[in-house]
Amino acid sequence: MFDDLGIGALDAEIVTGDPSATSGSALALWSERILVALPEHHPLAGQEFVSWTDLKGETFLLGEHDPGPDVHDLLIAYLPTPGDRPKVVKHNVSQANIKALLDWATG
């Protein structure tokens, strides 16, 4: 696939994954920040940056609709270890209602 770039058969290629696997130059096309809502007293709340591994063992509240399924897929991709999946609780409500649930539960 990347060989086609090298021989001039392709002008550009958009791929996912590790860009170091390419034989030529690779540039990030975009990045998307994912925000985590935490109660003030949560041990991670004071951190400027939270990594995926910091979130292991946490319970996640997601809506059934956008962006719920996409975030669920990210959680499954980045958090599990063999035999251990993240705890995800889904509600058939909007993002605003999920935030209200968080506010209520931690209030």
Gaussian input, Z-matrix of N, CA and C with variables (Angstrom, degrees):
# hf/3-21g

backbone

0 1
 N
 C     1     B1
 C     2     B2     1     A1
 N     3     B3     2     A2     1     D1
 C     4     B4     3     A3     2     D2
 C     5     B5     4     A4     3     D3
 N     6     B6     5     A5     4     D4
 C     7     B7     6     A6     5     D5
 C     8     B8     7     A7     6     D6
 N     9     B9     8     A8     7     D7
 C    10    B10     9     A9     8     D8
 C    11    B11    10    A10     9     D9
 N    12    B12    11    A11    10    D10
 C    13    B13    12    A12    11    D11
 C    14    B14    13    A13    12    D12
 N    15    B15    14    A14    13    D13
 C    16    B16    15    A15    14    D14
 C    17    B17    16    A16    15    D15
 N    18    B18    17    A17    16    D16
 C    19    B19    18    A18    17    D17
 C    20    B20    19    A19    18    D18
 N    21    B21    20    A20    19    D19
 C    22    B22    21    A21    20    D20
 C    23    B23    22    A22    21    D21
 N    24    B24    23    A23    22    D22
 C    25    B25    24    A24    23    D23
 C    26    B26    25    A25    24    D24
 N    27    B27    26    A26    25    D25
 C    28    B28    27    A27    26    D26
 C    29    B29    28    A28    27    D27
 N    30    B30    29    A29    28    D28
 C    31    B31    30    A30    29    D29
 C    32    B32    31    A31    30    D30
 N    33    B33    32    A32    31    D31
 C    34    B34    33    A33    32    D32
 C    35    B35    34    A34    33    D33
 N    36    B36    35    A35    34    D34
 C    37    B37    36    A36    35    D35
 C    38    B38    37    A37    36    D36
 N    39    B39    38    A38    37    D37
 C    40    B40    39    A39    38    D38
 C    41    B41    40    A40    39    D39
 N    42    B42    41    A41    40    D40
 C    43    B43    42    A42    41    D41
 C    44    B44    43    A43    42    D42
 N    45    B45    44    A44    43    D43
 C    46    B46    45    A45    44    D44
 C    47    B47    46    A46    45    D45
 N    48    B48    47    A47    46    D46
 C    49    B49    48    A48    47    D47
 C    50    B50    49    A49    48    D48
 N    51    B51    50    A50    49    D49
 C    52    B52    51    A51    50    D50
 C    53    B53    52    A52    51    D51
 N    54    B54    53    A53    52    D52
 C    55    B55    54    A54    53    D53
 C    56    B56    55    A55    54    D54
 N    57    B57    56    A56    55    D55
 C    58    B58    57    A57    56    D56
 C    59    B59    58    A58    57    D57
 N    60    B60    59    A59    58    D58
 C    61    B61    60    A60    59    D59
 C    62    B62    61    A61    60    D60
 N    63    B63    62    A62    61    D61
 C    64    B64    63    A63    62    D62
 C    65    B65    64    A64    63    D63
 N    66    B66    65    A65    64    D64
 C    67    B67    66    A66    65    D65
 C    68    B68    67    A67    66    D66
 N    69    B69    68    A68    67    D67
 C    70    B70    69    A69    68    D68
 C    71    B71    70    A70    69    D69
 N    72    B72    71    A71    70    D70
 C    73    B73    72    A72    71    D71
 C    74    B74    73    A73    72    D72
 N    75    B75    74    A74    73    D73
 C    76    B76    75    A75    74    D74
 C    77    B77    76    A76    75    D75
 N    78    B78    77    A77    76    D76
 C    79    B79    78    A78    77    D77
 C    80    B80    79    A79    78    D78
 N    81    B81    80    A80    79    D79
 C    82    B82    81    A81    80    D80
 C    83    B83    82    A82    81    D81
 N    84    B84    83    A83    82    D82
 C    85    B85    84    A84    83    D83
 C    86    B86    85    A85    84    D84
 N    87    B87    86    A86    85    D85
 C    88    B88    87    A87    86    D86
 C    89    B89    88    A88    87    D87
 N    90    B90    89    A89    88    D88
 C    91    B91    90    A90    89    D89
 C    92    B92    91    A91    90    D90
 N    93    B93    92    A92    91    D91
 C    94    B94    93    A93    92    D92
 C    95    B95    94    A94    93    D93
 N    96    B96    95    A95    94    D94
 C    97    B97    96    A96    95    D95
 C    98    B98    97    A97    96    D96
 N    99    B99    98    A98    97    D97
 C   100   B100    99    A99    98    D98
 C   101   B101   100   A100    99    D99
 N   102   B102   101   A101   100   D100
 C   103   B103   102   A102   101   D101
 C   104   B104   103   A103   102   D102
 N   105   B105   104   A104   103   D103
 C   106   B106   105   A105   104   D104
 C   107   B107   106   A106   105   D105
 N   108   B108   107   A107   106   D106
 C   109   B109   108   A108   107   D107
 C   110   B110   109   A109   108   D108
 N   111   B111   110   A110   109   D109
 C   112   B112   111   A111   110   D110
 C   113   B113   112   A112   111   D111
 N   114   B114   113   A113   112   D112
 C   115   B115   114   A114   113   D113
 C   116   B116   115   A115   114   D114
 N   117   B117   116   A116   115   D115
 C   118   B118   117   A117   116   D116
 C   119   B119   118   A118   117   D117
 N   120   B120   119   A119   118   D118
 C   121   B121   120   A120   119   D119
 C   122   B122   121   A121   120   D120
 N   123   B123   122   A122   121   D121
 C   124   B124   123   A123   122   D122
 C   125   B125   124   A124   123   D123
 N   126   B126   125   A125   124   D124
 C   127   B127   126   A126   125   D125
 C   128   B128   127   A127   126   D126
 N   129   B129   128   A128   127   D127
 C   130   B130   129   A129   128   D128
 C   131   B131   130   A130   129   D129
 N   132   B132   131   A131   130   D130
 C   133   B133   132   A132   131   D131
 C   134   B134   133   A133   132   D132
 N   135   B135   134   A134   133   D133
 C   136   B136   135   A135   134   D134
 C   137   B137   136   A136   135   D135
 N   138   B138   137   A137   136   D136
 C   139   B139   138   A138   137   D137
 C   140   B140   139   A139   138   D138
 N   141   B141   140   A140   139   D139
 C   142   B142   141   A141   140   D140
 C   143   B143   142   A142   141   D141
 N   144   B144   143   A143   142   D142
 C   145   B145   144   A144   143   D143
 C   146   B146   145   A145   144   D144
 N   147   B147   146   A146   145   D145
 C   148   B148   147   A147   146   D146
 C   149   B149   148   A148   147   D147
 N   150   B150   149   A149   148   D148
 C   151   B151   150   A150   149   D149
 C   152   B152   151   A151   150   D150
 N   153   B153   152   A152   151   D151
 C   154   B154   153   A153   152   D152
 C   155   B155   154   A154   153   D153
 N   156   B156   155   A155   154   D154
 C   157   B157   156   A156   155   D155
 C   158   B158   157   A157   156   D156
 N   159   B159   158   A158   157   D157
 C   160   B160   159   A159   158   D158
 C   161   B161   160   A160   159   D159
 N   162   B162   161   A161   160   D160
 C   163   B163   162   A162   161   D161
 C   164   B164   163   A163   162   D162
 N   165   B165   164   A164   163   D163
 C   166   B166   165   A165   164   D164
 C   167   B167   166   A166   165   D165
 N   168   B168   167   A167   166   D166
 C   169   B169   168   A168   167   D167
 C   170   B170   169   A169   168   D168
 N   171   B171   170   A170   169   D169
 C   172   B172   171   A171   170   D170
 C   173   B173   172   A172   171   D171
 N   174   B174   173   A173   172   D172
 C   175   B175   174   A174   173   D173
 C   176   B176   175   A175   174   D174
 N   177   B177   176   A176   175   D175
 C   178   B178   177   A177   176   D176
 C   179   B179   178   A178   177   D177
 N   180   B180   179   A179   178   D178
 C   181   B181   180   A180   179   D179
 C   182   B182   181   A181   180   D180
 N   183   B183   182   A182   181   D181
 C   184   B184   183   A183   182   D182
 C   185   B185   184   A184   183   D183
 N   186   B186   185   A185   184   D184
 C   187   B187   186   A186   185   D185
 C   188   B188   187   A187   186   D186
 N   189   B189   188   A188   187   D187
 C   190   B190   189   A189   188   D188
 C   191   B191   190   A190   189   D189
 N   192   B192   191   A191   190   D190
 C   193   B193   192   A192   191   D191
 C   194   B194   193   A193   192   D192
 N   195   B195   194   A194   193   D193
 C   196   B196   195   A195   194   D194
 C   197   B197   196   A196   195   D195
 N   198   B198   197   A197   196   D196
 C   199   B199   198   A198   197   D197
 C   200   B200   199   A199   198   D198
 N   201   B201   200   A200   199   D199
 C   202   B202   201   A201   200   D200
 C   203   B203   202   A202   201   D201
 N   204   B204   203   A203   202   D202
 C   205   B205   204   A204   203   D203
 C   206   B206   205   A205   204   D204
 N   207   B207   206   A206   205   D205
 C   208   B208   207   A207   206   D206
 C   209   B209   208   A208   207   D207
 N   210   B210   209   A209   208   D208
 C   211   B211   210   A210   209   D209
 C   212   B212   211   A211   210   D210
 N   213   B213   212   A212   211   D211
 C   214   B214   213   A213   212   D212
 C   215   B215   214   A214   213   D213
 N   216   B216   215   A215   214   D214
 C   217   B217   216   A216   215   D215
 C   218   B218   217   A217   216   D216
 N   219   B219   218   A218   217   D217
 C   220   B220   219   A219   218   D218
 C   221   B221   220   A220   219   D219
 N   222   B222   221   A221   220   D220
 C   223   B223   222   A222   221   D221
 C   224   B224   223   A223   222   D222
 N   225   B225   224   A224   223   D223
 C   226   B226   225   A225   224   D224
 C   227   B227   226   A226   225   D225
 N   228   B228   227   A227   226   D226
 C   229   B229   228   A228   227   D227
 C   230   B230   229   A229   228   D228
 N   231   B231   230   A230   229   D229
 C   232   B232   231   A231   230   D230
 C   233   B233   232   A232   231   D231
 N   234   B234   233   A233   232   D232
 C   235   B235   234   A234   233   D233
 C   236   B236   235   A235   234   D234
 N   237   B237   236   A236   235   D235
 C   238   B238   237   A237   236   D236
 C   239   B239   238   A238   237   D237
 N   240   B240   239   A239   238   D238
 C   241   B241   240   A240   239   D239
 C   242   B242   241   A241   240   D240
 N   243   B243   242   A242   241   D241
 C   244   B244   243   A243   242   D242
 C   245   B245   244   A244   243   D243
 N   246   B246   245   A245   244   D244
 C   247   B247   246   A246   245   D245
 C   248   B248   247   A247   246   D246
 N   249   B249   248   A248   247   D247
 C   250   B250   249   A249   248   D248
 C   251   B251   250   A250   249   D249
 N   252   B252   251   A251   250   D250
 C   253   B253   252   A252   251   D251
 C   254   B254   253   A253   252   D252
 N   255   B255   254   A254   253   D253
 C   256   B256   255   A255   254   D254
 C   257   B257   256   A256   255   D255
 N   258   B258   257   A257   256   D256
 C   259   B259   258   A258   257   D257
 C   260   B260   259   A259   258   D258
 N   261   B261   260   A260   259   D259
 C   262   B262   261   A261   260   D260
 C   263   B263   262   A262   261   D261
 N   264   B264   263   A263   262   D262
 C   265   B265   264   A264   263   D263
 C   266   B266   265   A265   264   D264
 N   267   B267   266   A266   265   D265
 C   268   B268   267   A267   266   D266
 C   269   B269   268   A268   267   D267
 N   270   B270   269   A269   268   D268
 C   271   B271   270   A270   269   D269
 C   272   B272   271   A271   270   D270
 N   273   B273   272   A272   271   D271
 C   274   B274   273   A273   272   D272
 C   275   B275   274   A274   273   D273
 N   276   B276   275   A275   274   D274
 C   277   B277   276   A276   275   D275
 C   278   B278   277   A277   276   D276
 N   279   B279   278   A278   277   D277
 C   280   B280   279   A279   278   D278
 C   281   B281   280   A280   279   D279
 N   282   B282   281   A281   280   D280
 C   283   B283   282   A282   281   D281
 C   284   B284   283   A283   282   D282
 N   285   B285   284   A284   283   D283
 C   286   B286   285   A285   284   D284
 C   287   B287   286   A286   285   D285
 N   288   B288   287   A287   286   D286
 C   289   B289   288   A288   287   D287
 C   290   B290   289   A289   288   D288
 N   291   B291   290   A290   289   D289
 C   292   B292   291   A291   290   D290
 C   293   B293   292   A292   291   D291
 N   294   B294   293   A293   292   D292
 C   295   B295   294   A294   293   D293
 C   296   B296   295   A295   294   D294
 N   297   B297   296   A296   295   D295
 C   298   B298   297   A297   296   D296
 C   299   B299   298   A298   297   D297
 N   300   B300   299   A299   298   D298
 C   301   B301   300   A300   299   D299
 C   302   B302   301   A301   300   D300
 N   303   B303   302   A302   301   D301
 C   304   B304   303   A303   302   D302
 C   305   B305   304   A304   303   D303
 N   306   B306   305   A305   304   D304
 C   307   B307   306   A306   305   D305
 C   308   B308   307   A307   306   D306
 N   309   B309   308   A308   307   D307
 C   310   B310   309   A309   308   D308
 C   311   B311   310   A310   309   D309
 N   312   B312   311   A311   310   D310
 C   313   B313   312   A312   311   D311
 C   314   B314   313   A313   312   D312
 N   315   B315   314   A314   313   D313
 C   316   B316   315   A315   314   D314
 C   317   B317   316   A316   315   D315
 N   318   B318   317   A317   316   D316
 C   319   B319   318   A318   317   D317
 C   320   B320   319   A319   318   D318

   B1=1.4421
   B2=1.5233
   B3=1.3466
   B4=1.4602
   B5=1.5285
   B6=1.3293
   B7=1.4620
   B8=1.5205
   B9=1.3484
   B10=1.4611
   B11=1.5235
   B12=1.3134
   B13=1.4671
   B14=1.5245
   B15=1.3167
   B16=1.4603
   B17=1.5180
   B18=1.3171
   B19=1.4736
   B20=1.5237
   B21=1.3490
   B22=1.4599
   B23=1.5158
   B24=1.3273
   B25=1.4648
   B26=1.5312
   B27=1.3273
   B28=1.4617
   B29=1.5150
   B30=1.3332
   B31=1.4612
   B32=1.5242
   B33=1.3103
   B34=1.4638
   B35=1.5209
   B36=1.3090
   B37=1.4571
   B38=1.5257
   B39=1.3198
   B40=1.4601
   B41=1.5185
   B42=1.3257
   B43=1.4598
   B44=1.5219
   B45=1.3161
   B46=1.4564
   B47=1.5180
   B48=1.3002
   B49=1.4535
   B50=1.5125
   B51=1.3092
   B52=1.4573
   B53=1.5217
   B54=1.3431
   B55=1.4672
   B56=1.5179
   B57=1.3269
   B58=1.4604
   B59=1.5282
   B60=1.3233
   B61=1.4588
   B62=1.5320
   B63=1.3242
   B64=1.4579
   B65=1.5238
   B66=1.3189
   B67=1.4551
   B68=1.5263
   B69=1.3302
   B70=1.4609
   B71=1.5112
   B72=1.3231
   B73=1.4560
   B74=1.5151
   B75=1.3184
   B76=1.4583
   B77=1.5134
   B78=1.3053
   B79=1.4523
   B80=1.5172
   B81=1.3112
   B82=1.4565
   B83=1.5223
   B84=1.3153
   B85=1.4564
   B86=1.5252
   B87=1.3133
   B88=1.4468
   B89=1.5173
   B90=1.3013
   B91=1.4597
   B92=1.5162
   B93=1.3008
   B94=1.4532
   B95=1.5141
   B96=1.2929
   B97=1.4581
   B98=1.5226
   B99=1.2934
   B100=1.4532
   B101=1.5212
   B102=1.3108
   B103=1.4498
   B104=1.5214
   B105=1.3075
   B106=1.4590
   B107=1.5191
   B108=1.3358
   B109=1.4645
   B110=1.5248
   B111=1.3214
   B112=1.4606
   B113=1.5216
   B114=1.3306
   B115=1.4602
   B116=1.5268
   B117=1.3186
   B118=1.4663
   B119=1.5199
   B120=1.3087
   B121=1.4607
   B122=1.5344
   B123=1.3189
   B124=1.4656
   B125=1.5362
   B126=1.3364
   B127=1.4712
   B128=1.5326
   B129=1.3221
   B130=1.4657
   B131=1.5309
   B132=1.3256
   B133=1.4654
   B134=1.5222
   B135=1.3095
   B136=1.4577
   B137=1.5143
   B138=1.3152
   B139=1.4642
   B140=1.5186
   B141=1.3203
   B142=1.4643
   B143=1.5204
   B144=1.3218
   B145=1.4527
   B146=1.5231
   B147=1.3274
   B148=1.4620
   B149=1.5285
   B150=1.3173
   B151=1.4704
   B152=1.5227
   B153=1.3195
   B154=1.4647
   B155=1.5190
   B156=1.3272
   B157=1.4681
   B158=1.5309
   B159=1.3389
   B160=1.4627
   B161=1.5277
   B162=1.3207
   B163=1.4595
   B164=1.5263
   B165=1.3147
   B166=1.4645
   B167=1.5226
   B168=1.3183
   B169=1.4579
   B170=1.5173
   B171=1.3299
   B172=1.4653
   B173=1.5298
   B174=1.3189
   B175=1.4628
   B176=1.5197
   B177=1.3335
   B178=1.4560
   B179=1.5178
   B180=1.3290
   B181=1.4561
   B182=1.5188
   B183=1.3188
   B184=1.4658
   B185=1.5166
   B186=1.3236
   B187=1.4539
   B188=1.5217
   B189=1.3049
   B190=1.4684
   B191=1.5323
   B192=1.3347
   B193=1.4685
   B194=1.5225
   B195=1.3419
   B196=1.4653
   B197=1.5107
   B198=1.3158
   B199=1.4518
   B200=1.5253
   B201=1.3280
   B202=1.4597
   B203=1.5179
   B204=1.3452
   B205=1.4750
   B206=1.5348
   B207=1.3269
   B208=1.4692
   B209=1.5213
   B210=1.3293
   B211=1.4616
   B212=1.5287
   B213=1.3265
   B214=1.4735
   B215=1.5248
   B216=1.3307
   B217=1.4707
   B218=1.5309
   B219=1.3395
   B220=1.4615
   B221=1.5271
   B222=1.3227
   B223=1.4599
   B224=1.5170
   B225=1.3236
   B226=1.4632
   B227=1.5303
   B228=1.3276
   B229=1.4685
   B230=1.5310
   B231=1.3349
   B232=1.4607
   B233=1.5249
   B234=1.3373
   B235=1.4561
   B236=1.5176
   B237=1.3083
   B238=1.4660
   B239=1.5239
   B240=1.2995
   B241=1.4502
   B242=1.5210
   B243=1.3058
   B244=1.4697
   B245=1.5287
   B246=1.3118
   B247=1.4541
   B248=1.5175
   B249=1.3180
   B250=1.4578
   B251=1.5183
   B252=1.3218
   B253=1.4614
   B254=1.5251
   B255=1.3214
   B256=1.4651
   B257=1.5251
   B258=1.3316
   B259=1.4538
   B260=1.5205
   B261=1.3343
   B262=1.4563
   B263=1.5218
   B264=1.3262
   B265=1.4578
   B266=1.5195
   B267=1.3371
   B268=1.4672
   B269=1.5299
   B270=1.3265
   B271=1.4595
   B272=1.5221
   B273=1.3119
   B274=1.4583
   B275=1.5306
   B276=1.3384
   B277=1.4596
   B278=1.5249
   B279=1.3211
   B280=1.4684
   B281=1.5183
   B282=1.3347
   B283=1.4626
   B284=1.5205
   B285=1.3359
   B286=1.4671
   B287=1.5277
   B288=1.3274
   B289=1.4597
   B290=1.5217
   B291=1.3328
   B292=1.4681
   B293=1.5252
   B294=1.3395
   B295=1.4670
   B296=1.5265
   B297=1.3265
   B298=1.4651
   B299=1.5351
   B300=1.3428
   B301=1.4663
   B302=1.5283
   B303=1.3274
   B304=1.4646
   B305=1.5190
   B306=1.3394
   B307=1.4676
   B308=1.5246
   B309=1.3331
   B310=1.4581
   B311=1.5325
   B312=1.3316
   B313=1.4654
   B314=1.5191
   B315=1.3233
   B316=1.4638
   B317=1.5190
   B318=1.3506
   B319=1.4544
   B320=1.4316
   A1=110.23
   A2=118.96
   A3=120.61
   A4=111.59
   A5=116.86
   A6=120.00
   A7=111.32
   A8=116.78
   A9=120.40
   A10=111.90
   A11=116.74
   A12=120.08
   A13=109.99
   A14=116.20
   A15=121.21
   A16=113.87
   A17=116.86
   A18=119.55
   A19=112.57
   A20=116.68
   A21=119.76
   A22=114.18
   A23=118.26
   A24=120.17
   A25=111.51
   A26=117.04
   A27=122.71
   A28=109.16
   A29=116.42
   A30=120.94
   A31=111.44
   A32=116.73
   A33=121.67
   A34=108.82
   A35=114.46
   A36=119.71
   A37=107.70
   A38=116.21
   A39=121.27
   A40=106.81
   A41=115.45
   A42=121.02
   A43=108.97
   A44=115.77
   A45=121.09
   A46=108.28
   A47=115.92
   A48=119.43
   A49=112.50
   A50=114.29
   A51=122.35
   A52=110.93
   A53=118.32
   A54=119.53
   A55=113.67
   A56=118.12
   A57=119.03
   A58=111.72
   A59=117.37
   A60=121.01
   A61=111.94
   A62=117.78
   A63=121.06
   A64=110.07
   A65=114.70
   A66=118.54
   A67=112.05
   A68=117.29
   A69=120.82
   A70=110.86
   A71=115.39
   A72=120.75
   A73=110.08
   A74=116.22
   A75=121.39
   A76=108.43
   A77=117.11
   A78=123.32
   A79=108.95
   A80=116.45
   A81=119.94
   A82=108.68
   A83=116.53
   A84=120.90
   A85=110.03
   A86=117.23
   A87=122.28
   A88=109.22
   A89=115.95
   A90=120.58
   A91=106.86
   A92=115.56
   A93=120.43
   A94=108.60
   A95=116.91
   A96=121.55
   A97=108.44
   A98=115.13
   A99=121.32
   A100=106.58
   A101=116.62
   A102=121.14
   A103=110.09
   A104=116.02
   A105=122.99
   A106=107.24
   A107=116.67
   A108=121.29
   A109=108.39
   A110=115.59
   A111=121.55
   A112=109.46
   A113=117.44
   A114=118.31
   A115=110.25
   A116=117.05
   A117=121.40
   A118=113.35
   A119=117.90
   A120=121.13
   A121=113.52
   A122=118.10
   A123=121.27
   A124=109.00
   A125=118.13
   A126=120.60
   A127=114.15
   A128=118.57
   A129=120.76
   A130=113.07
   A131=117.62
   A132=121.36
   A133=113.39
   A134=118.02
   A135=120.52
   A136=114.80
   A137=117.26
   A138=120.52
   A139=110.70
   A140=115.87
   A141=120.81
   A142=110.67
   A143=116.25
   A144=122.27
   A145=108.34
   A146=116.85
   A147=122.48
   A148=107.50
   A149=116.82
   A150=120.31
   A151=109.54
   A152=115.62
   A153=120.77
   A154=110.86
   A155=117.08
   A156=119.23
   A157=111.49
   A158=118.19
   A159=121.06
   A160=111.18
   A161=116.74
   A162=121.66
   A163=113.70
   A164=116.63
   A165=119.77
   A166=109.42
   A167=116.29
   A168=121.77
   A169=114.11
   A170=118.29
   A171=121.45
   A172=110.22
   A173=116.20
   A174=122.29
   A175=107.69
   A176=116.86
   A177=122.39
   A178=110.03
   A179=116.25
   A180=122.21
   A181=107.37
   A182=115.83
   A183=120.86
   A184=109.86
   A185=115.57
   A186=121.03
   A187=109.55
   A188=115.70
   A189=120.59
   A190=111.41
   A191=116.41
   A192=121.24
   A193=109.91
   A194=117.08
   A195=122.73
   A196=111.75
   A197=116.94
   A198=129.78
   A199=113.05
   A200=117.77
   A201=122.56
   A202=115.80
   A203=119.01
   A204=119.31
   A205=113.10
   A206=116.85
   A207=119.64
   A208=111.20
   A209=116.84
   A210=120.41
   A211=109.35
   A212=116.96
   A213=120.82
   A214=110.10
   A215=116.75
   A216=120.91
   A217=111.14
   A218=117.43
   A219=120.66
   A220=111.11
   A221=116.75
   A222=120.18
   A223=111.01
   A224=116.35
   A225=121.01
   A226=110.26
   A227=116.57
   A228=120.25
   A229=112.63
   A230=117.90
   A231=120.54
   A232=115.99
   A233=118.42
   A234=119.18
   A235=117.42
   A236=120.52
   A237=117.27
   A238=113.71
   A239=113.53
   A240=121.75
   A241=104.79
   A242=119.38
   A243=119.35
   A244=112.09
   A245=115.86
   A246=121.94
   A247=114.52
   A248=118.53
   A249=121.80
   A250=109.26
   A251=116.86
   A252=120.64
   A253=109.05
   A254=117.47
   A255=119.01
   A256=110.81
   A257=116.33
   A258=120.93
   A259=108.12
   A260=115.42
   A261=121.66
   A262=108.03
   A263=115.94
   A264=121.89
   A265=106.67
   A266=116.32
   A267=120.42
   A268=109.78
   A269=114.34
   A270=121.75
   A271=108.13
   A272=116.30
   A273=121.04
   A274=109.95
   A275=115.05
   A276=121.94
   A277=109.32
   A278=115.61
   A279=121.01
   A280=111.16
   A281=115.20
   A282=121.34
   A283=111.18
   A284=117.05
   A285=120.92
   A286=110.29
   A287=116.92
   A288=119.97
   A289=111.69
   A290=117.33
   A291=120.10
   A292=108.95
   A293=116.93
   A294=120.31
   A295=110.34
   A296=117.20
   A297=120.49
   A298=109.91
   A299=117.45
   A300=120.53
   A301=110.71
   A302=116.34
   A303=120.83
   A304=111.26
   A305=115.22
   A306=119.95
   A307=110.65
   A308=116.09
   A309=120.95
   A310=110.80
   A311=116.45
   A312=120.86
   A313=112.48
   A314=116.53
   A315=118.97
   A316=111.90
   A317=116.38
   A318=121.78
   A319=115.16
   D1=-53.49
   D2=179.45
   D3=-70.25
   D4=-20.71
   D5=176.93
   D6=-61.93
   D7=-31.63
   D8=178.52
   D9=-62.34
   D10=-32.64
   D11=175.38
   D12=-67.21
   D13=-43.41
   D14=-177.44
   D15=-63.63
   D16=-33.55
   D17=-179.12
   D18=-94.43
   D19=1.62
   D20=176.23
   D21=85.55
   D22=7.94
   D23=178.29
   D24=-73.62
   D25=-23.23
   D26=176.27
   D27=-126.77
   D28=144.30
   D29=176.30
   D30=-87.98
   D31=-33.53
   D32=-178.74
   D33=-155.22
   D34=154.74
   D35=178.74
   D36=-140.26
   D37=132.72
   D38=178.13
   D39=-107.75
   D40=120.24
   D41=-177.05
   D42=-135.05
   D43=163.30
   D44=173.13
   D45=-106.95
   D46=164.57
   D47=176.51
   D48=104.80
   D49=-158.29
   D50=-174.61
   D51=-79.74
   D52=115.39
   D53=-178.82
   D54=-69.28
   D55=-14.52
   D56=179.82
   D57=-71.10
   D58=-11.73
   D59=179.40
   D60=-77.42
   D61=-7.54
   D62=-179.24
   D63=-83.30
   D64=153.93
   D65=178.40
   D66=-88.38
   D67=-12.97
   D68=179.52
   D69=-115.07
   D70=-153.69
   D71=178.76
   D72=-81.29
   D73=143.62
   D74=176.24
   D75=-130.69
   D76=135.69
   D77=177.64
   D78=-124.01
   D79=145.63
   D80=174.63
   D81=-69.84
   D82=132.19
   D83=-179.88
   D84=-82.86
   D85=-40.40
   D86=175.97
   D87=-164.32
   D88=165.96
   D89=171.12
   D90=-140.01
   D91=151.82
   D92=-178.42
   D93=-126.24
   D94=127.51
   D95=178.01
   D96=-82.22
   D97=136.14
   D98=175.89
   D99=-110.36
   D100=128.92
   D101=-177.98
   D102=-100.96
   D103=143.93
   D104=178.14
   D105=-115.64
   D106=125.06
   D107=176.69
   D108=-92.09
   D109=124.95
   D110=-178.45
   D111=-130.51
   D112=146.63
   D113=173.90
   D114=-67.10
   D115=154.85
   D116=-176.07
   D117=-55.94
   D118=-36.17
   D119=-175.77
   D120=-86.01
   D121=1.40
   D122=-179.78
   D123=-68.25
   D124=141.55
   D125=-179.18
   D126=-57.99
   D127=-27.01
   D128=-179.26
   D129=-88.60
   D130=-10.40
   D131=-172.45
   D132=-61.91
   D133=-29.23
   D134=-178.62
   D135=-83.67
   D136=-6.41
   D137=-178.56
   D138=-80.78
   D139=142.50
   D140=176.80
   D141=-74.61
   D142=-32.65
   D143=-177.06
   D144=-132.10
   D145=134.89
   D146=177.71
   D147=-119.50
   D148=127.02
   D149=179.05
   D150=-92.15
   D151=165.54
   D152=178.08
   D153=-57.71
   D154=-41.02
   D155=-177.46
   D156=-67.17
   D157=-26.87
   D158=175.79
   D159=-63.13
   D160=-26.19
   D161=-174.44
   D162=-88.09
   D163=-3.78
   D164=179.80
   D165=-60.60
   D166=133.43
   D167=179.50
   D168=89.79
   D169=-6.18
   D170=178.49
   D171=-83.16
   D172=158.63
   D173=173.78
   D174=-99.79
   D175=135.11
   D176=-176.61
   D177=-112.72
   D178=129.69
   D179=174.55
   D180=-100.36
   D181=123.82
   D182=-179.78
   D183=-130.92
   D184=151.34
   D185=170.94
   D186=-81.56
   D187=156.34
   D188=177.80
   D189=-70.95
   D190=-21.51
   D191=-175.08
   D192=-108.90
   D193=-176.45
   D194=-176.00
   D195=-48.73
   D196=135.29
   D197=-4.97
   D198=-93.18
   D199=18.39
   D200=-175.75
   D201=-44.89
   D202=-55.70
   D203=-178.92
   D204=-61.21
   D205=-37.55
   D206=179.68
   D207=-67.88
   D208=-41.78
   D209=178.79
   D210=-67.21
   D211=-39.50
   D212=177.35
   D213=-57.53
   D214=-45.56
   D215=179.12
   D216=-61.15
   D217=-39.29
   D218=177.26
   D219=-64.72
   D220=-42.73
   D221=178.72
   D222=-60.36
   D223=-43.68
   D224=179.89
   D225=-65.77
   D226=-35.87
   D227=-178.35
   D228=-73.61
   D229=-37.89
   D230=-170.76
   D231=-101.72
   D232=-20.59
   D233=-172.25
   D234=-103.57
   D235=-29.53
   D236=-170.76
   D237=-72.49
   D238=150.61
   D239=167.55
   D240=-118.76
   D241=164.49
   D242=-177.37
   D243=-50.65
   D244=124.87
   D245=179.11
   D246=76.74
   D247=7.35
   D248=-176.26
   D249=-135.47
   D250=112.63
   D251=178.36
   D252=-111.31
   D253=150.69
   D254=178.55
   D255=-64.14
   D256=148.68
   D257=177.16
   D258=-85.12
   D259=115.22
   D260=-178.05
   D261=-120.37
   D262=125.16
   D263=176.62
   D264=-109.73
   D265=121.51
   D266=-177.69
   D267=-104.90
   D268=141.17
   D269=176.39
   D270=-127.94
   D271=144.44
   D272=179.46
   D273=-86.43
   D274=62.03
   D275=-178.57
   D276=-139.38
   D277=171.50
   D278=-179.89
   D279=-77.40
   D280=170.22
   D281=175.85
   D282=-58.51
   D283=-40.11
   D284=180.00
   D285=-61.87
   D286=-38.89
   D287=179.15
   D288=-71.02
   D289=-32.95
   D290=174.97
   D291=-61.94
   D292=-44.37
   D293=178.14
   D294=-61.72
   D295=-40.99
   D296=178.80
   D297=-63.37
   D298=-37.65
   D299=176.14
   D300=-61.78
   D301=-42.15
   D302=177.50
   D303=-62.05
   D304=-46.02
   D305=-179.89
   D306=-60.71
   D307=-41.84
   D308=-179.23
   D309=-67.04
   D310=-45.48
   D311=-176.44
   D312=-67.26
   D313=-30.04
   D314=-175.05
   D315=-105.29
   D316=-5.52
   D317=-174.77
   D318=-63.78

